[in-house]
Amino acid sequence: MHLNRRGMGLAIAAAVMAFIGLGSSSTEAVAQEKVTVFAAASMKNALDAANAAWTAETSKETTVSYASSSALAKQIESGAPADIFISADLDWMKYLADKNLVKTDTQTKLLGNRIVLVAPREGAKPVEIGQGFDLVALLGDGKLAMGAPDSVPAGKYGKAALEKLGAWSAVESKVAGAESVRAALALVSRGEAPYGIVYQTDAAADPGVAIVGTFPEDTHPPIIYPVAVLAESKSPDAAAYLDYLKSDKAAPFFEKEGFTVLK
C-alpha cells in the first residue's frame, strides 16, 4: 500500500510538472505571437494607428521599435530579434538583403513620401526652393536641422536635393545632423533651429512647425519605404501582418499622415 501511495504521489507530481510545462509552452507561444516591428521613425503616427486597427480586428499584438533606418538595420545585423523591417529608403533594406537577413521574396515597396523645409510655426514665411536658393542667408547664425546626411535616409535625401540645387557646399558647415528625422523635427519645433529638412509626414505630425517649402521631386532619388519579413523571424503572424500593411484596410492610416501608398 505504501508503494502504491508513493507511486501515486510520483504520478501526481509528474502530472503537475507536465501541466506546468504545458502552461509554460502556452505562455511562450502567446509571446511569440506578438509581431515585432522595426520601423523608420517617420512612420510612428501612421503605423501606430494601423497597428491598433490590426489588433482590434485580429486580437494579435505588435511591438514596435522606432528609430532611423540605419540604426535599426545595424541592430538587426547585430542580432536584435525582430520580424518585420520597414526602412525609409531602399539602401538600408538592400544592406540587410545583401547579408541574407531578410526574406527577399517578401520585399515590397510600401510607401512614398516628400521632403520639405520647415520652420517654427510662429512667424514662418514661405521660401521659394529653386536652383541656387540662398539657404545660408535664411539661416543667419542658426543651424539647419536634418537627419545625419551620411546615414539617416531623410538626411541623405536632403543632402542630395541641396547638392542638385547648388546649395550644399555653402550650407554643409551649418548642418545639425540628428540621429533621426524626428529628432531633427524636434529641434525646429522647440525653436533650437530656424529651419529643418524633414519628411512631409513628420511636418504634418507636429503642430509646432510649418512647411515653408517643398523640394522638387527631381532633386533627389525617389523616396520609397520598403518592407520585408526578416530571415530570423519566429512569428507565425508576420506574413499576415505584412499582408495587412499592404491591404486597402491599412492604406487610409498612411494616407491620412501624408504618405503615398504604392501599389
Buried (B, 14 or more C-beta within 10 A) or exposed (E): EEEEEEEEEEEEEEEEEEEEEEEEEEEEEEEBBBBBBBBBBBBBBBBBBBBEBBBEEEEBBBEBBBBBBBBBBBBBEEEBEBBBBBBBBBBBBBBBBEEEBBBEEBBBBBBBBBBBBBBBBEEBEEBEBEEEBEBEEBBEEBBBBBBBBEBBBBBBBBBBBBBBBEBBEBBEEBBBBBBBBBBBBBBBBEBBBBBBBBBBBBBBBBEBBBBBBBBBEEBBBEBBBBBBBBBBBEBEBBBEBBEBBBEEBBBBBBEBBBBBBBE
